[in-house]
Amino acid sequence: MFRFAQHDKLEESSDVPCGSPANGRLNNAARRRTLLWAFVATAIVFSALPLLRYLRGHTIFDYELWYATGKHVLAGDEIYFFRAGKYDFMYPPPCALFLAGASLLGQGGLIFLLVAINSIAWFCSVKLSAVLAAGSRNTTNCWLYLIPSLLVIVYIWSSYHLGQPSVVLLALMLGAFVALRTKREIVAGILIAVAAAIKAFPVLAMVYLVYRRWWKAAGSLVATLIFLILILPTPFRGFERVWHDLEKWGAGMLKYSELSVGQRPMRSYTWKNQSLVSVTNRLLRHVDADAASAPHTPVYVNFTDLKFSTVNAIIISVAL
């Protein structure tokens, strides 16, 4: 993804319709409208199912945790509860503050708001990925809009079903790289900072910004993070509580070793974690790929066994 931002400016569209009948049929106004309505229908169905589960009293997965966390913030209570060897809520403190506002709508209202945000983020991700791939804001190649969503439709559905912010993070990061292409570094830094405030890992983009000498973007990222982490919550929780939240979250979550990542040692390098860090460690080191299950025979999928430091060097190289 980081390589998309290496272009200094948007170029004119290079979309040239292929000569195949299939491409010709798809790249016309009627087909584009059909795709748009298909997207709207799919987003409505994906959004409705979590709401139906809530109305029927079924399990609502992470939506329940988001609501409880928001209520804790509104009540001035502790955010990070340590149970069963891990925190209930593992996201950065600003994310809890965002959820506090959503929880004012009630459990059903929170679910409705989050699935609506997810749908908007999905639409933006489709558009922004096409812009990055084609180099133009006016691309008419419908395959650029259709194929990426089809390839990851299961993960998109999962974000609605479980209440995960993955699609929102994707939209923010894609927006940042589009902003970098158009020399809007400050906007790019703000978008990355918001993503990092929701789920910490996007802050790793700082390495890329420094490597590419996007100094304004890097400065904007740092300034926005300071605002979101320390300044924005202070009127609501007080500076001492804000600092306490940050310390407690950092002590529990900012961990990375040969054995584990963050608060989930049994999931760190298993197949349930599809992050770049986890997949690279799983394939290049002798670690159990199924450690999250009950007592079992270890499963190894690595094709070599490199040192932990070497694996980290590879991860950084790939990211850059």
C-alpha positions as CSV (number, residue, x, y, z in Angstrom):
1,M,0.0,0.0,0.0
2,F,2.8,2.4,0.9
3,R,4.1,2.3,-2.7
4,F,1.0,4.0,-4.0
5,A,2.1,7.3,-2.5
6,Q,5.5,7.5,-4.3
7,H,3.9,9.3,-7.2
8,D,4.2,13.0,-6.8
9,K,1.0,14.0,-8.6
10,L,-2.1,12.6,-10.2
11,E,-1.7,11.7,-13.8
12,E,-4.4,11.8,-16.4
13,S,-6.4,8.6,-16.7
14,S,-4.7,5.9,-18.7
15,D,-7.8,3.7,-18.7
16,V,-8.2,2.3,-22.2
17,P,-11.2,0.0,-22.5
18,C,-10.0,-3.5,-23.4
19,G,-11.2,-5.0,-26.7
20,S,-13.0,-7.9,-25.0
21,P,-16.9,-7.9,-25.1
22,A,-17.0,-8.3,-21.4
23,N,-15.0,-5.2,-20.7
24,G,-17.1,-3.2,-23.2
25,R,-20.3,-4.2,-21.7
26,L,-19.2,-3.3,-18.2
27,N,-17.6,0.1,-19.0
28,N,-20.8,2.0,-19.8
29,A,-23.1,4.3,-17.7
30,A,-25.8,1.7,-17.3
31,R,-23.4,-0.9,-15.9
32,R,-21.9,1.6,-13.6
33,R,-25.3,2.5,-12.2
34,T,-26.0,-1.2,-11.8
35,L,-22.8,-1.6,-9.8
36,L,-23.7,1.4,-7.6
37,W,-27.2,0.0,-6.8
38,A,-25.6,-3.4,-6.2
39,F,-23.3,-1.8,-3.7
40,V,-26.2,0.0,-2.0
41,A,-28.2,-3.2,-1.7
42,T,-25.3,-5.2,-0.3
43,A,-24.4,-2.5,2.2
44,I,-28.0,-2.3,3.4
45,V,-28.2,-6.1,3.9
46,F,-24.8,-6.2,5.7
47,S,-25.9,-3.3,7.9
48,A,-29.3,-4.7,8.7
49,L,-28.1,-8.1,9.9
50,P,-26.3,-6.8,13.1
51,L,-29.3,-4.7,13.9
52,L,-31.6,-7.7,13.5
53,R,-29.4,-9.7,15.8
54,Y,-29.6,-7.0,18.4
55,L,-33.4,-6.7,18.1
56,R,-33.8,-10.5,18.5
57,G,-31.6,-10.6,21.6
58,H,-28.8,-12.6,19.9
59,T,-25.1,-12.1,20.4
60,I,-23.9,-8.8,18.9
61,F,-20.1,-9.5,19.3
62,D,-17.9,-6.5,19.6
63,Y,-20.8,-4.0,19.4
64,E,-21.6,-4.9,23.0
65,L,-18.0,-4.1,24.1
66,W,-18.1,-0.8,22.2
67,Y,-21.3,0.2,24.0
68,A,-20.0,-0.8,27.4
69,T,-16.7,1.0,26.9
70,G,-18.5,4.2,25.9
71,K,-20.7,4.0,29.0
72,H,-17.6,3.6,31.2
73,V,-16.1,6.8,29.7
74,L,-19.4,8.7,30.2
75,A,-19.5,7.6,33.8
76,G,-15.9,8.6,34.4
77,D,-14.9,5.0,35.2
78,E,-11.9,2.9,34.3
79,I,-11.6,2.0,30.6
80,Y,-9.1,-0.9,30.8
81,F,-10.3,-3.9,32.8
82,F,-7.8,-6.8,33.1
83,R,-9.7,-10.1,33.0
84,A,-8.6,-13.6,32.0
85,G,-5.1,-12.5,31.3
86,K,-6.0,-9.6,29.0
87,Y,-7.8,-6.3,28.7
88,D,-11.5,-6.4,27.7
89,F,-10.9,-3.2,25.6
90,M,-7.6,-3.1,23.8
91,Y,-7.9,0.0,21.6
92,P,-6.2,3.4,22.3
93,P,-7.8,5.8,24.7
94,P,-9.1,8.2,22.0
95,C,-11.1,5.3,20.5
96,A,-12.9,5.0,23.8
97,L,-13.8,8.7,23.7
98,F,-15.2,8.3,20.2
99,L,-17.3,5.4,21.4
100,A,-18.6,7.5,24.3
101,G,-20.3,9.8,21.9
102,A,-21.8,6.9,20.0
103,S,-23.1,5.2,23.2
104,L,-25.3,8.3,23.9
105,L,-27.5,6.9,21.1
106,G,-28.2,3.7,23.1
107,Q,-27.1,0.2,22.0
108,G,-29.2,0.1,18.9
109,G,-28.3,3.6,17.9
110,L,-24.6,2.8,18.3
111,I,-24.9,-0.2,16.0
112,F,-26.8,1.8,13.5
113,L,-24.2,4.6,13.5
114,L,-21.3,2.2,13.3
115,V,-22.7,0.2,10.3
116,A,-23.5,3.5,8.6
117,I,-19.9,4.7,9.1
118,N,-18.7,1.3,7.8
119,S,-20.8,1.6,4.7
120,I,-19.4,5.1,3.9
121,A,-15.9,3.9,4.6
122,W,-16.4,0.9,2.2
123,F,-17.7,3.3,-0.6
124,C,-14.7,5.6,0.0
125,S,-12.3,2.7,0.0
126,V,-13.6,1.5,-3.4
127,K,-13.3,5.0,-4.9
128,L,-9.9,5.8,-3.4
129,S,-8.3,2.4,-4.4
130,A,-9.5,3.0,-8.0
131,V,-7.9,6.5,-7.9
132,L,-4.6,5.1,-6.7
133,A,-4.6,2.3,-9.2
134,A,-5.6,4.3,-12.2
135,G,-3.8,7.6,-11.3
136,S,-6.9,9.6,-12.0
137,R,-10.0,10.7,-10.1
138,N,-12.2,10.3,-13.2
139,T,-11.4,6.7,-14.0
140,T,-14.4,4.9,-15.7
141,N,-13.0,1.4,-15.6
142,C,-15.6,-0.5,-13.6
143,W,-13.3,-3.4,-13.0
144,L,-11.2,-1.2,-10.7
145,Y,-14.3,-0.6,-8.5
146,L,-15.6,-4.2,-8.6
147,I,-12.7,-6.6,-8.4
148,P,-11.1,-5.3,-5.1
149,S,-14.4,-5.6,-3.2
150,L,-15.1,-9.1,-4.6
151,L,-11.6,-10.3,-3.5
152,V,-12.2,-9.2,0.1
153,I,-16.0,-9.4,0.4
154,V,-15.8,-11.9,3.2
155,Y,-13.6,-9.6,5.3
156,I,-16.0,-6.7,4.5
157,W,-18.9,-8.7,5.7
158,S,-16.9,-9.7,8.8
159,S,-16.4,-6.0,9.7
160,Y,-20.1,-5.5,9.8
161,H,-20.9,-8.8,11.5
162,L,-18.3,-8.4,14.3
163,G,-18.2,-4.6,14.5
164,Q,-14.6,-4.3,13.6
165,P,-13.1,-1.0,12.3
166,S,-10.9,-2.6,9.6
167,V,-12.8,-0.9,6.6
168,V,-12.7,2.5,8.3
169,L,-9.0,2.2,8.8
170,L,-8.5,1.2,5.2
171,A,-10.5,4.3,4.0
172,L,-8.4,6.6,6.2
173,M,-5.1,5.2,5.0
174,L,-6.1,5.2,1.3
175,G,-7.3,8.8,1.8
176,A,-3.9,9.6,3.3
177,F,-2.0,8.2,0.3
178,V,-4.3,10.0,-2.2
179,A,-3.6,13.2,-0.2
180,L,0.2,12.6,-0.4
181,R,-0.1,12.2,-4.2
182,T,-1.7,15.6,-4.4
183,K,0.9,17.2,-2.1
184,R,-1.6,17.7,0.8
185,E,0.8,16.4,3.4
186,I,-1.0,18.0,6.4
187,V,-4.3,16.3,5.5
188,A,-2.4,13.0,5.0
189,G,-0.9,13.2,8.5
190,I,-4.3,14.0,10.1
191,L,-5.9,11.0,8.4
192,I,-3.2,8.6,9.5
193,A,-3.4,10.0,13.1
194,V,-7.1,9.5,13.2
195,A,-6.6,5.9,12.1
196,A,-3.9,5.4,14.7
197,A,-6.2,6.8,17.4
198,I,-8.8,4.2,16.5
199,K,-6.3,1.2,16.3
200,A,-2.7,1.9,17.0
201,F,-0.9,0.1,14.2
202,P,-1.3,2.7,11.5
203,V,1.2,4.9,13.4
204,L,3.8,2.7,11.7
205,A,3.2,4.8,8.6
206,M,5.5,7.3,10.4
207,V,8.5,5.2,9.3
208,Y,7.4,5.5,5.7
209,L,6.8,9.3,5.9
210,V,10.2,9.9,7.4
211,Y,11.8,7.5,4.8
212,R,10.1,9.4,2.0
213,R,10.8,12.8,3.6
214,W,7.2,13.8,3.9
215,W,8.2,16.1,6.8
216,K,4.9,18.1,6.9
217,A,2.9,14.9,6.9
218,A,5.0,13.4,9.7
219,G,4.7,16.6,11.8
220,S,0.9,16.7,11.2
221,L,0.6,13.1,12.3
222,V,2.5,13.8,15.6
223,A,0.6,17.0,16.3
224,T,-2.8,15.4,15.6
225,L,-2.0,12.4,17.8
226,I,-1.0,14.6,20.7
227,F,-4.3,16.5,20.3
228,L,-6.4,13.3,20.1
229,I,-4.5,11.5,23.0
230,L,-3.9,14.2,25.5
231,I,-5.8,17.4,24.7
232,L,-9.2,16.3,23.4
233,P,-10.1,13.9,26.3
234,T,-8.9,16.3,29.0
235,P,-12.1,18.4,29.3
236,F,-14.1,15.2,29.8
237,R,-11.8,13.0,32.0
238,G,-9.2,15.4,33.4
239,F,-5.5,15.3,32.6
240,E,-4.5,12.9,35.4
241,R,-7.1,10.4,34.3
242,V,-6.1,10.8,30.6
243,W,-2.5,10.2,31.5
244,H,-3.4,7.2,33.6
245,D,-5.4,5.8,30.7
246,L,-2.5,6.2,28.3
247,E,0.0,4.6,30.8
248,K,-2.3,1.6,31.4
249,W,-3.0,1.0,27.8
250,G,0.7,1.4,26.8
251,A,1.8,-1.0,29.6
252,G,-0.6,-3.7,28.4
253,M,-0.6,-3.2,24.6
254,L,2.8,-1.9,23.4
255,K,4.5,-5.3,23.6
256,Y,6.2,-7.2,20.7
257,S,8.6,-10.1,21.3
258,E,9.5,-13.5,20.0
259,L,6.6,-14.9,22.0
260,S,3.7,-12.5,21.6
261,V,2.2,-9.3,20.3
262,G,0.2,-7.0,22.7
263,Q,-2.5,-8.5,24.9
264,R,-3.1,-11.7,22.9
265,P,-0.2,-14.1,23.3
266,M,-2.2,-17.1,22.2
267,R,-3.3,-15.4,19.0
268,S,-0.2,-13.3,18.2
269,Y,1.3,-15.5,15.4
270,T,-1.6,-17.8,14.6
271,W,-3.8,-18.1,11.6
272,K,-6.4,-15.9,13.3
273,N,-4.0,-12.9,13.0
274,Q,-3.6,-11.9,9.3
275,S,-1.5,-8.8,9.9
276,L,1.8,-8.3,8.1
277,V,3.7,-8.9,11.3
278,S,1.9,-12.1,12.2
279,V,2.0,-13.6,8.7
280,T,5.7,-12.9,8.3
281,N,6.6,-14.4,11.6
282,R,4.4,-17.4,10.9
283,L,6.0,-18.2,7.6
284,L,9.6,-17.3,8.4
285,R,10.0,-18.5,12.0
286,H,9.2,-21.8,13.8
287,V,6.1,-20.7,15.7
288,D,2.9,-22.6,16.3
289,A,0.3,-21.4,13.8
290,D,-2.6,-22.8,15.8
291,A,-1.7,-21.8,19.4
292,A,-5.1,-20.2,20.0
293,S,-6.9,-23.5,20.2
294,A,-7.2,-25.9,23.1
295,P,-4.3,-28.3,23.9
296,H,-3.3,-29.7,20.6
297,T,-0.4,-30.8,18.4
298,P,1.5,-27.7,17.3
299,V,1.0,-26.8,13.7
300,Y,3.9,-25.2,11.8
301,V,3.7,-23.6,8.4
302,N,7.1,-21.9,8.1
303,F,9.3,-22.7,5.1
304,T,12.4,-21.5,6.8
305,D,13.5,-20.6,10.4
306,L,15.1,-17.1,10.6
307,K,16.1,-15.1,13.6
308,F,13.5,-12.8,15.1
309,S,15.7,-9.7,14.3
310,T,16.0,-10.9,10.6
311,V,12.2,-11.3,10.3
312,N,11.7,-7.7,11.7
313,A,14.2,-6.4,9.1
314,I,12.2,-8.1,6.4
315,I,8.9,-6.6,7.7
316,I,10.4,-3.1,7.6
317,S,11.8,-3.6,4.1
318,V,8.4,-4.8,2.8
319,A,6.6,-1.9,4.4
320,L,9.0,0.6,2.8
